[in-house]
Amino acid sequence: MEGTDINNQTRLVALSDFLKLKRSKIKPETVGLPAGIRRRTSGLRREEVAQLAGVSTTWYTWLEQGRDIKVSTVVLDCISNALRLTNDERKYLYDLALDTHAIASSKTVAQPKISSSLEKILKELKYCPTIVTDRYCQIISWNRAATHVFLDFEQVPVEERNLIRIVFERKELRALAVNWEHFVKGFLAIFRVYYGQYVGDDWYKQFIEKMSVRHPDFQTLWLESQVSTAPEVQIEFRHAKAGKMLFNLTSLQVQGDTDLRCSIYTPLEDSSTETKLKKLMKKNGD
């Protein structure tokens, strides 16, 4: 029972933090309210969100304070509209407020194995660096192109082979991305989706606490609370051997019960990226 209470409290704190952040991002004038001159903080007041959502100020205050109260999808829809949430942010709000994964296991989950068909897809994406991760962002598999562009993940101990951890801790990856923060934010947005779905899993709380202590910039970026199931972004790398490389990052969820995800870096058309990658791989015997 004690573990359940702790997990529930973690969920409610995450809900409170998310609502406060989204409220602070909305300028009153963008929703038809006067800006005013006595606002102590940026964004909307609690009573203004309540007014826009059509709920009582007291009820919304309790929700934002992280009190354990009953909510409905209808009311959450109204709050989502008032806070102008994206579809992914709306789903994240539902996961936290409705406790849709209350039974999510906090036990150690065995590392999933990828299917032979997915292995074949990785090989066929010969000149598209691709990484497969699980719901903890643990790196499960990768192709040869990923080894040449990023690093040889085989040389990283299995217990340290976490995508979030690696992009913060490995100097070569910090140097690789021209806009490193932009690069990292995409992964953190996906990681937050999983966090919302499995907030009852103690692993996430422990991991976030460790990363926040080790890397202050992780905590800063994490608190921005960006949420995205499949960000599609253009990334510019400055590769130590190949020079400037441009990729489109596409993140795909693998259907099934394994929570696997493919992050595929496709060389930008009308650029020399694929040619450079081919030369790099050929030089190294691939």
RODO-2510 file (C-alpha; in nm, 4 decimals, decimal comma):
residues 286
     n   res          X          Y          Z
     1     m     0,0000     0,0000     0,0000
     2     e     0,2869     0,2343     0,0849
     3     g     0,4418     0,1887    -0,2611
     4     t     0,1060     0,2617    -0,4232
     5     d     0,0722     0,5845    -0,2220
     6     i     0,4209     0,6966    -0,3265
     7     n     0,3515     0,6242    -0,6923
     8     n     0,0212     0,8103    -0,6709
     9     q     0,1954     1,1096    -0,5156
    10     t     0,4558     1,1065    -0,7941
    11     r     0,1747     1,1129    -1,0501
    12     l    -0,0033     1,4031    -0,8797
    13     v     0,3160     1,6079    -0,8490
    14     a     0,3837     1,5538    -1,2206
    15     l     0,0267     1,6630    -1,2978
    16     s     0,0632     1,9753    -1,0836
    17     d     0,3942     2,0741    -1,2425
    18     f     0,2594     2,0239    -1,5941
    19     l    -0,0540     2,2335    -1,5392
    20     k     0,1425     2,5170    -1,3803
    21     l     0,3905     2,5224    -1,6659
    22     k     0,1282     2,5228    -1,9417
    23     r    -0,0700     2,7956    -1,7619
    24     s     0,2423     3,0126    -1,7375
    25     k     0,3008     2,9862    -2,1132
    26     i    -0,0301     3,1436    -2,2201
    27     k    -0,0492     3,5212    -2,2593
    28     p    -0,3873     3,6580    -2,1429
    29     e    -0,4394     3,8647    -2,4568
    30     t    -0,4128     3,5534    -2,6780
    31     v    -0,7292     3,4127    -2,5173
    32     g    -0,9227     3,7390    -2,5132
    33     l    -0,8362     3,8470    -2,1582
    34     p    -0,6820     4,1813    -2,0574
    35     a    -0,3094     4,1697    -1,9883
    36     g    -0,3492     4,3728    -1,6679
    37     i    -0,0755     4,5515    -1,4789
    38     r    -0,0734     4,3658    -1,1474
    39     r     0,0244     4,0183    -1,2625
    40     r     0,2889     3,8757    -1,0343
    41     t     0,3739     3,5936    -1,2741
    42     s     0,3575     3,5418    -1,6470
    43     g     0,0675     3,3616    -1,8053
    44     l    -0,2861     3,3074    -1,6874
    45     r    -0,4161     3,3057    -1,3332
    46     r    -0,5826     2,9938    -1,1974
    47     e    -0,9224     3,1604    -1,1921
    48     e    -0,8815     3,2543    -1,5580
    49     v    -0,8097     2,8959    -1,6596
    50     a    -1,1129     2,7879    -1,4581
    51     q    -1,3241     3,0515    -1,6317
    52     l    -1,2086     2,9448    -1,9782
    53     a    -1,2659     2,5773    -1,8934
    54     g    -1,6078     2,6367    -1,7363
    55     v    -1,5170     2,4863    -1,3977
    56     s    -1,5032     2,6339    -1,0492
    57     t    -1,1838     2,8074    -0,9410
    58     t    -1,1723     2,5934    -0,6271
    59     w    -1,1912     2,2687    -0,8244
    60     y    -0,9220     2,3747    -1,0718
    61     t    -0,7011     2,4960    -0,7857
    62     w    -0,7278     2,1549    -0,6210
    63     l    -0,6391     1,9852    -0,9494
    64     e    -0,3365     2,2078    -1,0030
    65     q    -0,2273     2,1606    -0,6437
    66     g    -0,2102     1,7885    -0,7083
    67     r    -0,4934     1,6874    -0,4795
    68     d    -0,6329     1,3401    -0,5363
    69     i    -0,9745     1,4323    -0,6756
    70     k    -1,2015     1,2663    -0,9303
    71     v    -1,1908     1,4010    -1,2848
    72     s    -1,3662     1,3148    -1,6086
    73     t    -1,2573     1,3192    -1,9707
    74     v    -1,5193     1,5870    -2,0412
    75     v    -1,3682     1,8264    -1,7884
    76     l    -1,0141     1,7410    -1,8985
    77     d    -1,1147     1,8248    -2,2553
    78     c    -1,2272     2,1676    -2,1373
    79     i    -0,9026     2,2252    -1,9488
    80     s    -0,7012     2,1054    -2,2491
    81     n    -0,8806     2,3560    -2,4693
    82     a    -0,8298     2,6355    -2,2174
    83     l    -0,4567     2,5608    -2,1986
    84     r    -0,4333     2,5105    -2,5755
    85     l    -0,2691     2,1701    -2,5429
    86     t    -0,1510     1,9735    -2,8437
    87     n    -0,2893     1,6234    -2,8991
    88     d     0,0202     1,4708    -2,7404
    89     e     0,0019     1,7069    -2,4422
    90     r    -0,3673     1,6275    -2,4040
    91     k    -0,2917     1,2538    -2,3939
    92     y    -0,0181     1,3187    -2,1375
    93     l    -0,2663     1,5121    -1,9222
    94     y    -0,5134     1,2230    -1,9409
    95     d    -0,2465     0,9710    -1,8397
    96     l    -0,1607     1,1735    -1,5302
    97     a    -0,5069     1,2944    -1,4285
    98     l    -0,7007     0,9751    -1,4973
    99     d    -0,4262     0,7436    -1,3746
   100     t    -0,4888     0,5288    -1,6819
   101     h    -0,1837     0,3157    -1,6079
   102     a    -0,2370     0,2763    -1,2348
   103     i    -0,1483    -0,0912    -1,2629
   104     a     0,1694    -0,0226    -1,4587
   105     s     0,4336    -0,2498    -1,3160
   106     s     0,7112    -0,1019    -1,1070
   107     k     0,8951    -0,4337    -1,1266
   108     t     1,1980    -0,4724    -1,3466
   109     v     1,0827    -0,5346    -1,7021
   110     a     1,2878    -0,7793    -1,9053
   111     q     1,4629    -0,6194    -2,1998
   112     p     1,2451    -0,6831    -2,5059
   113     k     1,3860    -0,8620    -2,8074
   114     i     1,3314    -0,7357    -3,1572
   115     s     1,1779    -0,9588    -3,4210
   116     s     1,3661    -1,1010    -3,7178
   117     s     1,1567    -0,8822    -3,9485
   118     l     1,2625    -0,5686    -3,7609
   119     e     1,6237    -0,6850    -3,7757
   120     k     1,5895    -0,7128    -4,1527
   121     i     1,4426    -0,3623    -4,1737
   122     l     1,7432    -0,2281    -3,9813
   123     k     1,9804    -0,3898    -4,2304
   124     e     1,7829    -0,2640    -4,5292
   125     l     1,8075     0,0915    -4,3982
   126     k     2,1722     0,0742    -4,4926
   127     y     2,2371     0,4451    -4,5289
   128     c     1,9823     0,5632    -4,2733
   129     p     2,1286     0,5500    -3,9213
   130     t     1,8608     0,3814    -3,7110
   131     i     1,8348     0,3114    -3,3377
   132     v     1,5706     0,0944    -3,1669
   133     t     1,4832     0,1785    -2,8064
   134     d     1,2368     0,0519    -2,5472
   135     r     1,0033     0,2445    -2,3141
   136     y     1,2975     0,3334    -2,0893
   137     c     1,4931     0,4639    -2,3897
   138     q     1,7317     0,1731    -2,3457
   139     i     1,9041     0,1039    -2,6771
   140     i     1,7968    -0,2418    -2,7916
   141     s     1,9406    -0,2530    -3,1424
   142     w     2,0966    -0,0382    -3,4141
   143     n     2,2356    -0,0684    -3,7650
   144     r     2,5863    -0,0189    -3,8995
   145     a     2,5120     0,3325    -4,0234
   146     a     2,4260     0,4382    -3,6676
   147     t     2,7609     0,3026    -3,5494
   148     h     2,9463     0,5181    -3,8008
   149     v     2,7509     0,8386    -3,7410
   150     f     2,7101     0,8182    -3,3620
   151     l     2,9297     0,5659    -3,1830
   152     d     2,9807     0,1930    -3,1501
   153     f     2,7090     0,1117    -2,8986
   154     e     2,8554    -0,2371    -2,8608
   155     q     3,1426    -0,0766    -2,6693
   156     v     2,9014     0,0774    -2,4189
   157     p     2,8142    -0,1476    -2,1201
   158     v     2,4562    -0,2753    -2,1479
   159     e     2,3515    -0,1126    -1,8204
   160     e     2,4745     0,2261    -1,9505
   161     r     2,3201     0,1881    -2,2944
   162     n     2,0413     0,4375    -2,2339
   163     l     1,9812     0,6906    -2,5113
   164     i     1,9001     0,9799    -2,2761
   165     r     2,2014     0,9090    -2,0593
   166     i     2,4351     0,8734    -2,3563
   167     v     2,3432     1,2023    -2,5245
   168     f     2,4162     1,3859    -2,1992
   169     e     2,7293     1,1972    -2,0967
   170     r     2,9197     1,1215    -2,4165
   171     k     3,1343     1,4147    -2,5284
   172     e     3,1367     1,2957    -2,8895
   173     l     2,7577     1,3199    -2,9074
   174     r     2,7524     1,6626    -2,7453
   175     a     3,0006     1,7750    -3,0100
   176     l     2,8191     1,5992    -3,2947
   177     a     2,4925     1,7943    -3,3027
   178     v     2,5260     2,1579    -3,4107
   179     n     2,2207     2,2469    -3,2013
   180     w     2,2650     1,9979    -2,9179
   181     e     1,9694     2,1233    -2,7121
   182     h     1,7363     2,0895    -3,0097
   183     f     1,8720     1,7384    -3,0654
   184     v     1,8148     1,6361    -2,7030
   185     k     1,4705     1,7934    -2,6666
   186     g     1,3242     1,5536    -2,9233
   187     f     1,4295     1,2526    -2,7170
   188     l     1,3135     1,4082    -2,3912
   189     a     0,9717     1,4818    -2,5467
   190     i     0,9333     1,1127    -2,6316
   191     f     1,0676     1,0102    -2,2899
   192     r     0,8014     1,2257    -2,1222
   193     v     0,5293     1,0425    -2,3147
   194     y     0,6487     0,7144    -2,1621
   195     y     0,6806     0,8800    -1,8222
   196     g     0,3152     0,9846    -1,8379
   197     q     0,2072     0,6354    -1,9376
   198     y     0,4134     0,4544    -1,6735
   199     v     0,4362     0,7134    -1,3976
   200     g     0,3710     0,4336    -1,1472
   201     d     0,7002     0,2693    -1,2439
   202     d     0,9648     0,3670    -0,9865
   203     w     1,2383     0,3349    -1,2480
   204     y     1,1429     0,6693    -1,4069
   205     k     1,1508     0,8610    -1,0797
   206     q     1,4900     0,7169    -0,9881
   207     f     1,6334     0,7790    -1,3342
   208     i     1,5125     1,1412    -1,3490
   209     e     1,6509     1,2124    -1,0016
   210     k     1,9913     1,0655    -1,0906
   211     m     2,0118     1,2539    -1,4187
   212     s     1,9077     1,5806    -1,2519
   213     v     2,1881     1,5465    -0,9976
   214     r     2,4515     1,4482    -1,2531
   215     h     2,3498     1,6925    -1,5247
   216     p     2,1930     2,0289    -1,4322
   217     d     2,1183     2,0893    -1,8010
   218     f     1,9064     1,7718    -1,8011
   219     q     1,6911     1,9125    -1,5226
   220     t     1,6547     2,2449    -1,7051
   221     l     1,5407     2,0820    -2,0286
   222     w     1,3233     1,8244    -1,8511
   223     l     1,1318     2,0945    -1,6651
   224     e     1,0279     2,2460    -1,9986
   225     s     0,7842     1,9518    -2,0161
   226     q     0,7774     1,9140    -2,3924
   227     v     0,5621     1,6201    -2,5007
   228     s     0,5655     1,4530    -2,8421
   229     t     0,4994     1,0964    -2,9522
   230     a     0,6810     1,1350    -3,2823
   231     p     0,8778     1,4558    -3,3350
   232     e     1,0002     1,5041    -3,6902
   233     v     1,2956     1,7381    -3,6931
   234     q     1,5910     1,8273    -3,9116
   235     i     1,9268     1,7732    -3,7475
   236     e     2,2646     1,9088    -3,8520
   237     f     2,5705     1,7119    -3,7446
   238     r     2,9357     1,8091    -3,7576
   239     h     3,0911     1,4680    -3,7925
   240     a     3,4569     1,4378    -3,6906
   241     k     3,5443     1,2491    -4,0116
   242     a     3,2681     1,3318    -4,2609
   243     g     3,2071     1,6980    -4,1784
   244     k     2,8627     1,8557    -4,2213
   245     m     2,5776     1,6029    -4,2382
   246     l     2,2058     1,6803    -4,2558
   247     f     1,9374     1,4342    -4,1478
   248     n     1,5630     1,4270    -4,1030
   249     l     1,4765     1,2445    -3,7818
   250     t     1,1612     1,0363    -3,7924
   251     s     1,0460     0,8504    -3,4813
   252     l     0,8195     0,5506    -3,5343
   253     q     0,6385     0,3418    -3,2732
   254     v     0,6629    -0,0312    -3,3417
   255     q     0,3166    -0,1831    -3,3129
   256     g     0,2770    -0,4573    -3,0530
   257     d     0,3174    -0,4957    -2,6787
   258     t     0,6911    -0,4295    -2,6572
   259     d     0,6860    -0,0457    -2,6596
   260     l     0,9727    -0,0376    -2,9075
   261     r     1,0523     0,2720    -3,1101
   262     c     1,2660     0,3304    -3,4192
   263     s     1,4547     0,6578    -3,4522
   264     i     1,5474     0,6844    -3,8197
   265     y     1,7886     0,9454    -3,9522
   266     t     1,7256     0,9916    -4,3242
   267     p     1,9937     1,1825    -4,5214
   268     l     1,8495     1,5111    -4,6390
   269     e     1,7736     1,5161    -5,0107
   270     d     1,9770     1,7576    -5,2235
   271     s     2,2632     1,7338    -4,9747
   272     s     2,5890     1,5396    -4,9852
   273     t     2,5092     1,3542    -4,6631
   274     e     2,4365     1,0121    -4,8127
   275     t     2,7468     1,0283    -5,0311
   276     k     2,9598     1,1157    -4,7296
   277     l     2,8052     0,8327    -4,5288
   278     k     2,8711     0,5808    -4,8067
   279     k     3,2361     0,6873    -4,8263
   280     l     3,2690     0,6707    -4,4486
   281     m     3,1228     0,3211    -4,4327
   282     k     3,3254     0,1982    -4,7301
   283     k     3,6433     0,3279    -4,5727
   284     n     3,5652     0,1267    -4,2608
   285     g     3,4885    -0,1903    -4,4515
   286     d     3,1064    -0,1728    -4,4660
***
